[in-house]
Structure formats: C-alpha cells, structure tokens
C-alpha cells in the first residue's frame, strides 16, 4: 500500500557507539553529582494500516489560567526533593540540559555490558533484523539516593530496562524484561515514589514498582486496545510527564492520555497505584488526515507542559496544545486550545521557553 512522502522508514539501529554515548552522558552527570557530594563532605512495532475513524475536530478556544502552577517552567530539573535527572530533558518544559562545570577532558568511567552489546531481533515494516544499543530517544535517568547510591536507569534494544550503579556500571538488581525493544526515554517519579514509567515496542506502557526484590509491573496501558482507533503503531517512544499525581503521555498510536495515578503505600509499606485514564484524545483530526492523505501521525516525542496546557506534535506535523487544568483540579475534561500544522514530520519534543513560546523542529520527509 503506497504511503507517499510519509512512508514509514525503519529506525537506524545504533550499535556499540550508543553504549559509549550512554556512558559519556552518565559519566558527566556522575562527575557533577560526585563533585557536589565531595564539596559537602569537605565543607515490536507492527505498522498498522487502519482505515481511520475520523473524529470531529475540536474547536480551539482560550485557555484559562492553570489550576496549579506546578511544575514551574524554569530551566531547573523538575524534581526538587532530590538531585538527579528524572525525565527527558529534565523538566516539564523540556529545557533542562544539565549544569556546569563539566570536565574539560571527559573519560569513560565504565561500559555496559562489559563485553558484547545489548541486542534483540525485532520486526519493523515486515523485516526482522538485529537491533543493538539504545534507541530513540534512550536518555537515561540518573537518581542520587539518600544513602549515597547513584543509580542509572535506561532502556535498550535488548528489550530490557537496566538499573546500574552510576559509579561502577554494575547492576543494582534484576533487569525489567519486556517483550520487544525498549527504545524510548522513561521517567522516574519526580516526587520520590519508587515508581518508574516506561514503554516498549511490545505495545505496553508500564508503571513499575522499584521497592521490591525485582522490578514489578503494577499497571499497563496497551497502545492497541486502550483506544477505539489506534493509528499507525503501538510503540511508546516519548517520556511521560508526572504533574501533581497525574501522568501525561503520547503514544505512537497517535493518542494522548491523561492518567490519574492515585499513588500511595499499602499496609506493608510498599508503593501502590490505582491508575485511572481520565482522558484519551486523538492526536490527529479530519483536517490533518485530508492534508496528508495517509495515517502517519504517530506521537514520537515527549509531551511538554506550561501554564496548564500540555503540548505535543506528531509525524504528520500537527502541533497541539490541550488544556488539562480541569484534570489537575480533579475533573476529567481536556480542551484543545492550540493547533498549528508545520507541514511535515515532527519527531522531536516541543520545547517551551519561560514566556510560553514553543520551539518546534520539523524534518522534510
């Protein structure tokens, strides 16, 4: 079936160099955290070809002030209760890229795995091949625990999420195995709950408890069955955003979800959640599909948040803003308040500056 200029292209797998990039990124972050501590001491994708059930396009309207200002759109990391990096580009506006100073001559502290590569056979576009390394986007989380442990968390093309000691590269515990490539960026809970939010090409977005002997899946969201009209694919590439006990995420099925987490602890002191999908809306509309002539409209980037509105883009070039103020206030209503078509594929995450301006990067596909 012809798909024209929007034909899906297989992701180029990154082999051993990706391991180096992860190590280098972690090395810089580890170097910074170690310096701070020293200072204190001293003083499978199956591309869908559905006939989309077109939905009525919402009418844009003005956005009221946010019900809650948290998290604030500043360059700092989203988490303030503990040091570290908990999500892609660090914060709600996706503007945090680290802090200096950085070493003038970075060195690789360790390599994982010590020998070989992180590989798995997976099928894309009807072709099965070996994928190695880390993928789109694959940014690790770095968490400094109260006991001084520096933990690095990331997914890889071996279909697993790994939890390593940031100083040595040694595993801190068992991996979390999924059914296909774990190539997106995951999110660690920014409020200190031992929870990890991560997707996989096996269709499932997972909420994982990290306070057991092994990572334990508490809840899953299926990209294929959770909505009436999944479009294009069922993978999860973007990092979820957690705001005031709510999770916001977009999938390659081109739907945007708002999930009320109901985080807490059980009588045994173990973390628990009672997730409730309070809103799920399509990331496409009739006008976009008519303009494209196909259904290549997956959400590949991480959602961003500013002043009560969540922003994201899709592979069809549609940038949207959905007001989630009512959800954050305990309701279940979301309203689209922004629509702009850039004309071609937007895989990169939307970035928002302190004045609310959006920065959007498109590619000519």
N, C-alpha and C positions, 0 to 999 in steps of 0.2 A: 504494500500500500504506500503510494508516494506521499512524502511529507514535506516536499519543497525545501525552502531555506531553513525551516525549523526542524529538519530531520535530526533525530537524536544521534549524538556522537558518543561513542564509548569513551569513558574516562580513561585518561592515560595513567596506567599504574606507576607509582613511584616505588622503586625497589630500595636498595641499600642506602642511597643518598637521603631518603626520607628519615631513616633511622638517625642519620647524622644531624638532620635539621631538628628533630625532636630533642636529641641530646644537647645540641647547641642552645636551643631555646631554654631547656630545663637548666643547662649549665649557667646561663646568665641569671635566670630567676633565682637559682640556688645560691649563686655567688652573692646576689643582693641580700637575700634573707640571712645568709651566713654572716655577712658583714654587719648587718643590723644586730644580730644576736651577739657577735663579738664586741660590738660597741657597748651594748647593755652590760655585758659581763665585765668589761673594763671600766666601766663607769656607768536475597538475590532478586536483584532487580529483574522483573519481567515486564518490559514496556507494554502498558495497556494501550489498546486502540479502541476505546469505547466510543459509542455514539453518545455524546454528552447530552444529558437532560438539561436544557438551558433554563436558567432561573431568572426571575425578574430582577433587573438591575436596581439596586437601592438608589434612592435619591440623596445626593450629598446635602449636608446641612451644616450649620455652625456647631462648633464644639464648645460645650460649657466648660468652665474651669474644672480641673481634676478634683475628684473627691478626696484624693490623698496625694501629697507631693512626693511620696517615697516610691522608688529611689530618685534622688535629685539628679538632674542632668549635668553632672560635673565630670571633669576628666579623671577623677579618682576611681579606684575599684569599687564595685557595687557592695562588697562586703566590708563592714567596718568593725565587726566584733572580733575578727581575727585576721592576721595577714595572709595573703595569698591571692591567687587568681582562680575564680570560680566559674567563669563562663567565657565564651568567645569575646575577645576584645574587652573583657573585664567588667563592663558596666551596662546599664540599661540603654545608653545612647550609643554603645559600641565605639567608644572613643578612647578607651584606656589601652595604651600600648607598652606599659612598663615605666620604670623610673630609673634615673641615673643616680650615681655614676655607674658606668659599665666598664668592664676590664678592657684595656687597650689591646691586649693580646689574649683573646679568649682561648681556652683549651677545652677539649672534650674530656669531661670528668669520667664518663662511662659510656658504654654502648649496650643496648638491649635489643635482642638477646646477645650474649657474649659471642656466640657463633651462629652462623646461618641468618635467616631472615624470617619475618612474620608474614607467612604466605597462606593462601587458600584458593581453591578453584571455585570460580563463581561464573554465572551465566548472565550476559548482558546482550540484548539485541539478538538472541538466538545463538550467540557464540560463547562457548565455555572456555575459559583460559585461566592461567595462574596469575593472581594478583599478589603483590608483595609491598610491604611497607605500611605507611599511614596515608590517609587519603584526604579527600575534600570534606571538611577543612582540617580536621585532625589536630586542632590545637589542644595541648594537654592542660589539665587543671593542676595547680600547684597549691598545696594546703600545708600550712605550718600548724601542727597540733600543740596543745598546751604542754605536753611532755617533751617538746622539742623535736619530735619526729617531723621530717619534711617529706611529704607524700606527693608523688606524681601520678596522675590518673589520665589514661588516654585509651582510645580505641584504635584498632589496627585492621589491616587486611587479612589477618588470620582469624577474623570473626570473633575476637575476644577483646574485652576491656581489661587493661592491666593496671595494677596498683603497686607502685615501686617506691623504694626508698630513694629520695632525691639526692642523697649524698653518695650512695654506693651503687644504685641501679639494681639492687637486689629486690626480689618480690617481697612485699609485706604480707602477702596472703594469697589465697587462690585467685585465679582469673575469673572473670564472668564470661562464660561462653555463650554466644548467640548462634543462630542458625545460618548466618551469612556474614558478609563484610560489615565491620563496624567502622565506617569511614567518616562519620560526621564528628563534629565537636559536641561533647557532652557538657553538662552543667552540674556542679556540686551545689548543694543547698547553701545559699548565702547567709542564712540565719543561724547556722550551726547545727541543724539537724543532720544526723548521719545518713543523708539521702543523696542519691546520685540519679540524674535524669539523663537517659541515654537511648538512642535509637539504633536500628540495624537495618540492613537490607532484607532481613527476613520478614519484613512488614511491621515489626513491633517496635513501638516506643515504650520504654520501661522506666518504672520508678523502682529503684534498687535500695535496699537497706544495707548499710555497711557496718552495723553494730553486731552482726552475728559472726560465727566462726568462718563463714564464707559469704560472699555477696549473695543476697537473697532478693529475688524479684517479688515485689509486693503488689504490683499492678501493671497491666499492659494496655496499650492503645493500638489497635490494629488499623493500619492505614488503608486496608482494603474493605473491611467490614464496618468501620465506625461511622461511615457517612453513606448516604444513598447514591452518590455519584462520584466515586473516586476517579480522578482524571490523570492519565499519563503513567504514574508509577506509585509504588508503595514504600519507598525508602524514606529515611529521616536523616537529612544532612545538617540542618541548622541546629544551633544550640538553643534550648528552651530558655525562657526568662522567667524567674520567680519574683513576684512582686506581692508582698502582703498576703501570703498564704494562697496565692493564685499562680498558676503556671500558664504561660502563653507560648505556643509553638506552631509552626507551619510545617506541613509535610509535602513530600513530592507528589502526593495525591492532589495537590493544589487546594487544600483546605486549611483554614486557620482555626485553631482550637483555643478556648479559654477553659481552664480546669481549676475548680476549687479543690484544694488539696486536703483540708482538714487534718493538718499534721498534729502529731502528739505522741504520747508514750503510753504503752499498755501497763498493766499492773506489775509486770516483770521488769519494767524499766526499758523495754525495747521500743524503738521508734515504730510508729504505725502511721498509715494514711488511710483516708476514706475518700478517694478522688471522685469528683462529680463533674462531668463535662457539662458546663452551664451554657456554652455556646459553641457552635461549629458552623462556619460560614465559608462559602466558596471563594477562592482567591481569583476567580475569573468571572466574567459576565458575558451576556449575549454580544455586546458591542465588541469586546475583545476577540471572541471566537470568530465573529464575522470578519474582522480585520485580518486575522491570522490565516484563516482557512484550515486550521488544524487545532489539535488539543495539546500542544507542547507548552503547558502553562504551569509546570511544577514550581513549588516554592523551595529553592535551594539554599537560601541564606538564613541567617538568624534574625528573628524579629527584634525590632528596636522600640523603645518606649520613651515618650516625652509628654508631660502635661496631660496625662490621662488617655493618650492615644497611642496605639500600637501601629507601627509602620512596617511594611514588608513589600517585597517585589517578587515577580515570578519570571519564568523563562519566556513568557510572551511579552515582557517589557512593561507590564502593568504595575505601577506603584500605588499602593493603597494605604489609607490610614483609617483605623477602626477605633472609635471611642469606646473604651472599656470602663469608664468611670462608674457606671451603674453596677458592673460586675464587682469592681473593687469595693463598692459600698454594700455588697451583699445581694445584689439583684442578678438578673440573667439577661439583660438587654445589652446588645452591642449595636452601634450605628456607624455606617461608613460615612466619614466626613471629609475624605480626601481621595481623589482619583486623578492619576496622571499617567498617560501612556508615552513611554520614551521611544517606542518603535521597534525594539529588538531585545534580545535576551539579557536579563539582569540576574546573574548568579550571585554576585557579591552582595554582602549585607549592607543595608541602608545605614548611613551614619548621620547623626543629628548633632548640631552644634548647640552652644548654650542659648542662642537666640531662637532655636527651633527650626533653623534651615536644614533641609535634607541634602545629603550628598549621595548621588546615585551613579554607579558605573555600569554602563551597558557595553556589550560586545556585538560586533557585526557578525551574525551567524549565517 
